[in-house]
Amino acid sequence: MFTIKTSVVLVAAALAPFSAYAHQGQEFEDKMTVFGTQHGYQADNVSAMKMEMSPLDTPGAISVYDETLIEEQGATSLGDVLKNDASISAGNTRRNRERFYMRGFELEPDQSYLRDGQFHLANYALPLELYERVEVLKGPSSLLYGKSTPAGMINLVTKQAQSDFHLNFSQELGAYNHTKTTLDVGGALNSDETLRARLIGSTAKKESYRRHKDGSALESERMVGALIFEADLGDRGTVRLNYDRTKDDGHIDMGSAFFENGDIIGSKSLVWDMPWAKRHSTVENYGVNLDFELSQDWMLNTGYNRQNVDRRTIESNWGKIYNEGSAKANYDPISQTWDVMARDTFDTYRVDTAYLDFKGHVDLSGMAHQLLIGASYVDYKKTDQQHKKGSIGKLSKNDNVIINKPSDLDYRKGSKKSFERESLGVYVQDFVEINEQWHALVGVRFDQEKTKDETHNNVLPKFAVIYHPSDDSSVYATYSQSFEPKDPVAAKYKNAGEKLDAERGELYELGAKKTLFEGLMLVSGALFNIEKNNLVYDDRSTNTMHQDGKVRHRGIELATDGQVTDSLSLSSSLMWLDARYLDHPRFEGKRAKDAPKFAMGAWANYQIDEKNNFHLGARYEGQKYGDPYEKFSKPAYTLVDLGYTHRIALSDDLDGLVRVNVNNLFNEEYLRGGCNHNAMYGDERTVKATFQINL
C-alpha cells in the first residue's frame, strides 16, 4: 500500500490536456547512464563506455554539454549546442533538419546518433526540450554501438522523472516572430517516492530572415510532448516507461547555389524554392528500460525502444540548381533563368532497438576488472512513395514571380518501395586496473548486418592504455576501428548489383588530461590520426562504381571545462585539422568538404551575485571548402554571443528569471555547410528574451 501525495494531483492535472496530443502507447527506451555531478561545465563522471569511469580514466575525447549551458545559451536546436565544440562544423539544413561534420567526417543521421546510448534515427529536427545533456563521443564507437562513422557519435540523454515536485513554465520571444512555450512538471506520485512521473510539453514557431520571391516568410512550427514514468523495484532496481511525440512542420530552403569556379549565383536573400515547398514530420518514441542489481558486484541493464517516423516532403527543386556535370544544367547563366520542378515524397521509418548488458566487478590475479558483456539489436524498416514532375515552369532570379504547386502532384501516384536492415552485435569489454598508475581497456565486438541483398560480418577490436603520472592527471593511447556497410552498386551504373565491402576506419589517438583547482577544472588534449579505407566512388569515364579510395584526417584537439573561480565557469575548445583524400581519381590531395583547418570557441558564465549572471561566447571557424574540388571557398568568420540572466524571488515557493540572449552580436555574414553546389548562409543577429517561472 502507498498513499497518494498532494503533488500527484498537480501532475495528473497537467497530464490531462496532454492526453489529447499523445497517442496511446508506450515507448520502450534504453538508457546510457551518466554518473556524477557537474562542476561548472565539467562532468565528474561520464559512462560513455557504458561503465562508471571518471574523465581521467576515459581513453578518448568526450565533450558534455549539460542543461545549464543549454539554458544559458537559449539553445533551440542541436546545432546551437554543438557550435560549442570546435571539432564539429555545420552541414546541410535545406530540408528542415540539421547535419554536421565531426573531425571532418559527415555524421550520418542513420548511424551517428544515440539516444540514451542506443541507436536513434536523427533525420528530423531534434527537440532539445526532451534532453538534459548532449554528449559528443569522439573517435570510432563501433565496439559498443556497431556501425558508425570513424569520427564519433552524438549521444542525447533524455530527462528523467524526479522525486521532488517541480513545475517550470517558460516563454520565449525573439526576432523573426520566434515564440516558444514550454511546460515541465513532475514529481513523486506516492509518499514513499517509489513512483515518479514527468510531463514535458512545448510548442514553438519561428521564421527565417530569408524570404520567398513573393515576400512570404519561410516558417517552421513544432509541437513536442513527453510522458515519463519511473518505478523502483524495491531497493535493487528501477523500471522506466517513456513516450514522446514530435510534430514538426518546416520550410525547404536549398540555400545559395554556386558555379564550378566558386562564384555564388544570386544574392544572400534569394530563395530558389517556392513557398509551397515544405517538410512535415511526425516522430514517436515508445520505450521501457530496466536497471536491476543482480548482486553486490553485478548489474543488469536492458531495454527496448520503438521509433516511428513519418515524413512528407514537397519540393520545388531537388538535386542541384547548377551542375556542370549534367547533360543540361538547370540554371542558364545567360538568361539567368531556371526550371522549377515538383516532387512529393512520403516515407516512413520503423526502428526497433533492444539491448542487454551485464556489468560486473571481478578481482583476478591481484587486478580489478570492470567487465561489460552485452548484445544489441536494431531492426530498421523504411518505405517510401514518390511522385515527381519535370519542369512545371521557368523562372528568373531577377523578378518576384512564383509558380503554384501542380494540383495533381500526389505521392500516392508513385510506386511503394521498401527496405529493411537488421543488425545484431555481441560485445565484451574489460577495464583493468593493473595498479594505481596503469589501467587498460580491451574489447571486441562481433557485428552482423543483414539486408535482402547482402550480409556483412565484422569483428571490431579496441585497445587502450591509461597511465596516471599523478592522482589528478592521465595519459592515454587508443586504437579502435569503425565500419560502414555499403549496399550493392545502384542500377544506374554499368556494374549494377556488384557487392561492396564495408568502408573501414582506423583511429590512433594519444591524449592527456589533468584536473585543476581541486578537481573543478578539466584540461584535456588529443592527437589523432584517422584513416578510412575501401572508400566508394564513381568513375565517370566508365560509369562504374569502385572501392579503393582512401582518406586521412589527422589533427590536434584541446579543451577546458569547469570552474575557474567560484564565480566564473568556462567551456572552451580548439581543433587543428588536416583532412585530405589520399587515393581518389578526382580528389587526391584535396581537402575534405566543410572541414576547416582551424576552429576554436569558448563560452563563459560570470556570476555577478546571487541574482545576476553575465554570459559571453565566441567561435572562430577557419576557411573551408564547400566542394571537394577546392574551388568554392568559404571564408573564415568569428561569431560573438552575449547573454544576461536575472533571477527574481516571487514568493517563498516561487522563483522567476528573465534572460536575454543576443546571437551573432556583430551581425557577421558567413556561410555554413551545404550540399554540393549549394551553401547555407548563417543567421543574422538575433535577440531573444526568456521569461521563466519555477515552483
ABEGO torsion letter per residue (X at the ends): XBBBBAAAAAAAAAAAAAAAABBBEBBBBBBBBBBEBBBEABBABBBAAGBBBBAAABBEBBBBBBAAAAAAAGBABAAAAAAABAABBBBBAAAGBBBBBBGGBBBBAAAABBBGGBBBBAABBBBAAABABBBBBBEBAAAAAEBBBAAEBBBBBBBBBBABBBBBBBBBBBBGGBBBBBBBBEEBABAAGABBBBBBBBBBBBBBABBBAAGBBBBBBBBBBBBBBBBBBEAABBBBBBBBBBBBBBBBBAEBBBBAAGBBBEBAABBABBAABBBBBBBBBBBBBBBBBABAABBBBBBBBBBBBBBBBBBABBEBABBAABABBABBAAAGBBBBBBBBBBBBBBBBBBBBBBBBBBBBGGBBBBBBBBBBBBBBBBBBBBBBBBBAEBBBAABABBBBBBAABBAAABBBBBBBBBBBBBBBBBBBBABAABBBBBBBBBBBBBBAABBBBBBBBBBBBBBBABAABBBBBBBBBBBBBBBBBBAABAABGBBBBBBBBBBBBBBBBBBBGGGABBBBBBBBBBBBBGBBBBBAAAGBBBBABBBBBBBBBBBBBEBABAABBBBBBBBBBBBBBABBAAABGBBBBGBBABBBBBBBBBBABAABBBBBBBBBBBBBBABAAGABBBBBBBBBBBBBBBBBBABAABBBBBBBBBBGAAGBBBBBBEBBGBBBBBBBBBBBBBBBBBX
